[in-house]
Amino acid sequence: MTIEPMPELRVDASYRNTNNWNDVKDVFNRFFRFADGKGINNTSGFRPKSRAGGPTNIEECAFCVLVTTWGETEWPDTVDRENGQLTYFGDNRTAGKRLYDTTVGGNRLLERVYTLLHTGHRDSIPPFLAFEKYKDETGTQMRFLGLACPGGQGISTLEDLVAVWRIAGAHRFQNYRALFTILKEE
């Protein structure tokens, strides 16, 4: 079977995700397969790509794909399409765990990125590509929401990254709520 040329990444376009970059139908994962033979993980909401030859810790990633299903009732990611504001919750969703005690380390990345933003080092912030994951009659699809930048115009540094408390059973725990701006560019 011949592999078709890659389409361009377009805002609001959907791309098939079969969880196998070798599958010619899997356009999403082929977008994120690189010359170093590595790609991004195909699980979780935070999917970082390490820099070629660089460290693999999430805080030093070259870029990060953010994925939402809009289906977490306790941590409701939302997007305001008219104003371009994305509210995205971190990856600590387990009662009894500390804010940064997550497998992928998404909350550590959020802390680092918003610290860079607040200290005037915007040029050191990795790009974030936001996607919505959903299913249709052909399988899993990934809709590109756009390039997401931490913070936004008119958003206070007291509001753009907030540790939110939840209670599950007898355990209190925190997760981050992060505000991003979806750029109007493709």
VOBA-1610 file (N, C-alpha, C; in pm, whole numbers, padded with zeros to 5 digits, always signed):
BEGIN
Met+00084-00117+00000Met+00000+00000+00000Met+00090+00125+00000Thr+00055+00222-00079Thr+00133+00345-00090Thr+00090+00444+00017Ile+00191+00507+00077Ile+00162+00610+00177Ile+00136+00739+00103Glu+00022+00798+00130Glu-00014+00924+00066Glu+00067+01038+00126Pro+00088+01144+00048Pro+00159+01260+00104Pro+00082+01316+00223Met+00157+01374+00316Met+00095+01430+00436Met+00017+01556+00401Pro-00105+01567+00452Pro-00179+01692+00434Pro-00119+01799+00525Glu-00158+01923+00503Glu-00116+02031+00592Glu-00199+02024+00720Leu-00138+02069+00827Leu-00210+02078+00954Leu-00295+02204+00950Arg-00426+02187+00957Arg-00520+02298+00944Arg-00611+02307+01065Val-00637+02428+01111Val-00729+02450+01222Val-00867+02397+01184Asp-00928+02326+01276Asp-01061+02264+01264Asp-01064+02142+01173Ala-00952+02104+01113Ala-00947+01981+01034Ala-00926+01862+01127Ser-00976+01745+01086Ser-00962+01624+01166Ser-00868+01526+01096Tyr-00795+01450+01179Tyr-00694+01358+01129Tyr-00712+01224+01199Arg-00712+01117+01122Arg-00732+00982+01174Arg-00619+00944+01268Asn-00653+00876+01378Asn-00556+00827+01476Asn-00585+00680+01504Thr-00501+00592+01450Thr-00517+00448+01474Thr-00423+00397+01582Asn-00346+00487+01644Asn-00244+00453+01744Asn-00127+00376+01683Asn-00105+00392+01553Asn+00005+00320+01487Asn+00057+00404+01373Trp+00171+00469+01391Trp+00225+00558+01288Trp+00264+00482+01162Asn+00280+00350+01170Asn+00310+00270+01050Asn+00187+00247+00964Asp+00070+00267+01019Asp-00056+00248+00947Asp-00075+00368+00853Val-00092+00342+00724Val-00106+00451+00627Val-00230+00536+00654Lys-00328+00482+00726Lys-00448+00558+00759Lys-00426+00653+00876Asp-00317+00632+00950Asp-00292+00711+01071Asp-00217+00839+01036Val-00292+00940+01002Val-00233+01069+00965Val-00182+01140+01089Phe-00255+01135+01199Phe-00218+01209+01320Phe-00078+01171+01368Asn-00052+01043+01388Asn+00078+01003+01442Asn+00192+01021+01343Arg+00163+01016+01214Arg+00267+01043+01115Arg+00307+01190+01115Phe+00216+01280+01154Phe+00252+01421+01169Phe+00367+01437+01268Phe+00365+01354+01371Phe+00457+01371+01482Phe+00564+01262+01490Arg+00602+01208+01375Arg+00714+01114+01365Arg+00826+01189+01295Phe+00947+01185+01352Phe+01055+01270+01303Phe+01176+01191+01257Ala+01271+01261+01198Ala+01391+01199+01142Ala+01471+01121+01245Asp+01460+01159+01373Asp+01533+01086+01478Asp+01466+00952+01510Gly+01356+00920+01437Gly+01286+00794+01458Gly+01190+00797+01576Lys+01182+00910+01641Lys+01095+00920+01758Lys+00976+01009+01728Gly+00872+00987+01805Gly+00752+01068+01791Gly+00704+01111+01927Ile+00575+01128+01939Ile+00515+01162+02068Ile+00443+01039+02121Asn+00423+01034+02252Asn+00341+00927+02308Asn+00198+00945+02259Asn+00127+00835+02248Asn-00010+00844+02198Asn-00110+00814+02310Thr-00074+00855+02430Thr-00164+00845+02544Thr-00151+00972+02625Ser-00245+00998+02704Ser-00253+01112+02796Ser-00283+01242+02726Gly-00311+01343+02806Gly-00342+01474+02752Gly-00219+01555+02716Phe-00108+01531+02783Phe+00019+01597+02753Phe+00105+01501+02672Arg+00142+01542+02551Arg+00223+01456+02465Arg+00345+01535+02418Pro+00450+01537+02501Pro+00568+01617+02468Pro+00658+01550+02366Lys+00733+01630+02292Lys+00837+01581+02201Lys+00969+01637+02250Ser+01062+01548+02281Ser+01193+01594+02327Ser+01272+01654+02211Arg+01367+01737+02245Arg+01455+01797+02145Arg+01552+01689+02096Ala+01587+01693+01968Ala+01683+01597+01913Ala+01814+01607+01990Gly+01858+01496+02046Gly+01982+01494+02122Gly+01973+01560+02258Gly+01855+01606+02296Gly+01839+01677+02423Gly+01781+01587+02530Pro+01758+01645+02648Pro+01700+01567+02758Pro+01557+01527+02726Thr+01512+01421+02789Thr+01376+01372+02764Thr+01276+01417+02869Asn+01320+01497+02967Asn+01223+01543+03067Asn+01126+01643+03004Ile+01003+01637+03048Ile+00896+01714+02987Ile+00919+01866+02995Glu+00987+01911+03100Glu+01008+02055+03115Glu+01097+02114+03006Glu+01174+02031+02939Glu+01266+02077+02835Glu+01220+02036+02695Cys+01091+02007+02678Cys+01042+01956+02549Cys+01053+02061+02438Ala+01061+02012+02316Ala+01065+02101+02198Ala+00928+02159+02172Phe+00825+02078+02190Phe+00685+02122+02181Phe+00600+02021+02254Cys+00473+02055+02276Cys+00383+01963+02345Cys+00246+01966+02276Val+00195+01848+02248Val+00059+01833+02198Val-00033+01818+02319Leu-00134+01903+02326Leu-00236+01894+02430Leu-00359+01827+02369Val-00412+01728+02438Val-00529+01655+02387Val-00641+01660+02491Thr-00760+01692+02445Thr-00878+01689+02532Thr-00988+01609+02464Thr-01073+01549+02547Thr-01193+01481+02496Thr-01319+01558+02536Trp-01302+01663+02614Trp-01411+01740+02674Trp-01493+01652+02769Gly-01442+01535+02807Gly-01522+01439+02882Gly-01491+01423+03029Glu-01399+01501+03084Glu-01365+01491+03226Glu-01458+01583+03306Thr-01557+01527+03371Thr-01655+01611+03442Thr-01593+01684+03561Glu-01496+01621+03629Glu-01430+01686+03742Glu-01333+01794+03696Trp-01277+01779+03577Trp-01176+01870+03523Trp-01220+01911+03383Pro-01318+01998+03372Pro-01383+02027+03243Pro-01304+02125+03154Asp-01220+02070+03067Asp-01155+02153+02966Asp-01263+02221+02883Thr-01240+02345+02845Thr-01336+02418+02762Thr-01261+02504+02662Val-01330+02542+02556Val-01274+02639+02461Val-01384+02738+02425Asp-01347+02864+02426Asp-01435+02971+02380Asp-01386+03003+02239Arg-01454+02950+02139Arg-01407+02963+02000Arg-01412+03108+01949Glu-01503+03188+02002Glu-01510+03328+01958Glu-01394+03410+02011Asn-01356+03386+02137Asn-01247+03463+02198Asn-01113+03391+02194Gly-01114+03264+02154Gly-00991+03188+02143Gly-00929+03150+02275Gln-01010+03137+02380Gln-00954+03101+02510Gln-00979+02953+02539Leu-00870+02883+02570Leu-00875+02741+02606Leu-00846+02729+02755Thr-00937+02665+02827Thr-00913+02630+02966Thr-00877+02483+02967Tyr-00757+02454+03017Tyr-00705+02317+03012Tyr-00658+02277+03150Phe-00704+02161+03197Phe-00667+02114+03330Phe-00546+02022+03322Gly-00465+02025+03427Gly-00343+01945+03435Gly-00370+01796+03445Asp-00264+01722+03480Asp-00273+01576+03474Asp-00274+01508+03611Asn-00301+01581+03719Asn-00318+01515+03849Asn-00467+01494+03873Arg-00512+01375+03843Arg-00655+01346+03855Arg-00683+01233+03952Thr-00585+01207+04040Thr-00597+01097+04134Thr-00593+01149+04277Ala-00697+01121+04352Ala-00702+01164+04492Ala-00587+01104+04570Gly-00531+01185+04660Gly-00421+01139+04743Gly-00283+01164+04683Lys-00278+01206+04557Lys-00149+01237+04494Lys-00120+01386+04504Arg+00008+01418+04507Arg+00049+01559+04510Arg+00039+01618+04371Leu+00037+01750+04365Leu+00018+01826+04241Leu+00113+01783+04130Tyr+00241+01759+04164Tyr+00341+01727+04062Tyr+00367+01577+04048Asp+00300+01495+04125Asp+00324+01352+04129Asp+00241+01281+04021Thr+00277+01306+03895Thr+00204+01246+03783Thr+00301+01171+03694Thr+00250+01074+03620Thr+00334+00991+03535Thr+00402+01072+03425Val+00326+01151+03352Val+00380+01225+03239Val+00453+01352+03282Gly+00404+01417+03385Gly+00466+01540+03433Gly+00408+01666+03374Gly+00284+01659+03327Gly+00220+01775+03266Gly+00212+01895+03359Asn+00185+01871+03486Asn+00178+01983+03580Asn+00314+02049+03601Arg+00421+01971+03597Arg+00555+02031+03604Arg+00581+02119+03483Leu+00537+02074+03365Leu+00552+02155+03244Leu+00473+02285+03257Leu+00349+02276+03303Leu+00268+02397+03320Leu+00335+02495+03416Glu+00386+02446+03528Glu+00454+02533+03624Glu+00573+02604+03559Arg+00653+02530+03485Arg+00771+02589+03420Arg+00732+02692+03316Val+00635+02659+03233Val+00594+02747+03123Val+00536+02878+03176Tyr+00450+02869+03276Tyr+00389+02992+03329Tyr+00491+03073+03410Thr+00590+03008+03470Thr+00699+03083+03534Thr+00778+03160+03428Leu+00808+03095+03316Leu+00877+03163+03206Leu+00794+03282+03155Leu+00664+03261+03140Leu+00575+03367+03095Leu+00577+03486+03192His+00565+03457+03320His+00556+03562+03421His+00687+03636+03444Thr+00798+03575+03403Thr+00928+03639+03422Thr+00984+03697+03292Gly+00897+03708+03189Gly+00938+03773+03065Gly+01023+03690+02971His+01020+03558+02984His+01098+03470+02897His+01010+03393+02800Arg+00920+03465+02735Arg+00826+03402+02642Arg+00896+03325+02530Asp+01015+03372+02489Asp+01088+03305+02380Asp+01140+03168+02420Ser+01137+03133+02547Ser+01181+03001+02594Ser+01065+02903+02612Ile+00944+02948+02585Ile+00825+02863+02603Ile+00805+02776+02478Pro+00792+02645+02498Pro+00769+02558+02382Pro+00629+02580+02325Pro+00613+02556+02196Pro+00479+02566+02136Pro+00387+02454+02189Phe+00259+02486+02197Phe+00157+02388+02234Phe+00059+02377+02118Leu+00035+02255+02072Leu-00062+02230+01966Leu-00182+02160+02030Ala-00298+02223+02025Ala-00417+02172+02094Ala-00505+02091+01998Phe-00546+01973+02046Phe-00631+01883+01968Phe-00748+01835+02052Glu-00859+01808+01984Glu-00975+01743+02044Glu-00979+01600+01990Lys-00990+01504+02080Lys-00999+01363+02042Lys-01146+01321+02046Tyr-01193+01260+01938Tyr-01331+01212+01933Tyr-01340+01091+01841Lys-01454+01022+01850Lys-01475+00904+01764Lys-01587+00932+01667Asp-01571+00877+01547Asp-01678+00879+01448Asp-01688+00740+01386Glu-01761+00726+01278Glu-01784+00594+01218Glu-01657+00529+01164Thr-01551+00604+01141Thr-01426+00547+01089Thr-01324+00519+01199Gly-01352+00562+01323Gly-01259+00538+01433Gly-01225+00667+01507Thr-01109+00670+01567Thr-01066+00786+01646Thr-01014+00895+01554Gln-01058+01016+01582Gln-01015+01134+01506Gln-00953+01236+01603Met-00864+01317+01549Met-00801+01425+01625Met-00827+01555+01549Arg-00907+01644+01608Arg-00937+01774+01546Arg-00837+01877+01598Phe-00771+01946+01505Phe-00673+02047+01544Phe-00745+02175+01582Leu-00728+02216+01708Leu-00791+02338+01759Leu-00706+02461+01731Gly-00575+02441+01722Gly-00485+02552+01692Gly-00363+02554+01781Leu-00279+02653+01756Leu-00160+02676+01835Leu-00202+02749+01963Ala-00171+02691+02077Ala-00215+02745+02206Ala-00097+02809+02279Cys-00114+02935+02315Cys-00010+03010+02388Cys-00055+03030+02531Pro+00034+03006+02628Pro-00003+03025+02768Pro-00043+03170+02796Gly-00146+03186+02879Gly-00192+03319+02917Gly-00273+03384+02807Gly-00281+03515+02812Gly-00354+03587+02710Gly-00374+03731+02748Gln-00416+03808+02651Gln-00440+03951+02672Gln-00553+03970+02773Gly-00528+04051+02873Gly-00629+04079+02974Gly-00643+03971+03080Ile-00559+03868+03076Ile-00564+03762+03177Ile-00454+03788+03278Ser-00491+03803+03402Ser-00397+03833+03509Ser-00306+03715+03538Thr-00186+03744+03587Thr-00094+03637+03628Thr-00147+03564+03751Leu-00248+03620+03814Leu-00313+03551+03926Leu-00420+03454+03878Glu-00455+03461+03750Glu-00564+03379+03695Glu-00520+03278+03591Asp-00404+03299+03528Asp-00371+03215+03413Asp-00328+03073+03448Leu-00274+03054+03568Leu-00241+02919+03617Leu-00279+02914+03764Val-00380+02833+03796Val-00433+02826+03932Val-00440+02680+03975Ala-00391+02653+04096Ala-00405+02520+04155Ala-00545+02511+04216Val-00625+02418+04167Val-00764+02401+04208Val-00775+02278+04298Trp-00849+02292+04407Trp-00869+02179+04500Trp-00992+02098+04461Arg-00982+01966+04478Arg-01096+01875+04466Arg-01090+01779+04585Ile-01203+01719+04614Ile-01210+01617+04720Ile-01270+01492+04659Ala-01204+01379+04682Ala-01256+01248+04640Ala-01247+01156+04760Gly-01361+01112+04808Gly-01363+01033+04931Gly-01313+01117+05046Ala-01209+01070+05113Ala-01152+01143+05226Ala-01027+01220+05187His-00996+01224+05059His-00870+01285+05014His-00892+01416+04940Arg-00817+01519+04984Arg-00811+01645+04910Arg-00690+01638+04819Phe-00704+01696+04701Phe-00588+01702+04612Phe-00605+01817+04515Gln-00493+01856+04453Gln-00493+01970+04363Gln-00458+01929+04221Asn-00506+02011+04129Asn-00470+02001+03988Asn-00464+02143+03935Tyr-00388+02163+03829Tyr-00381+02297+03770Tyr-00494+02323+03673Arg-00541+02447+03672Arg-00627+02499+03566Arg-00544+02605+03495Ala-00519+02581+03366Ala-00435+02670+03287Ala-00518+02736+03179Leu-00493+02865+03158Leu-00561+02938+03051Leu-00462+02962+02937Phe-00504+02925+02817Phe-00427+02944+02695Phe-00507+03030+02599Thr-00437+03092+02506Thr-00502+03163+02397Thr-00473+03086+02269Ile-00577+03053+02194Ile-00560+02988+02064Ile-00536+03100+01962Leu-00421+03094+01896Leu-00388+03197+01799Leu-00481+03192+01679Lys-00502+03305+01615Lys-00591+03314+01500Lys-00524+03273+01370Glu-00400+03231+01377Glu-00324+03193+01258Glu-00334+03044+01233Glu-00311+03005+01108Glu-00300+02862+01075Glu-00157+02829+01051
//
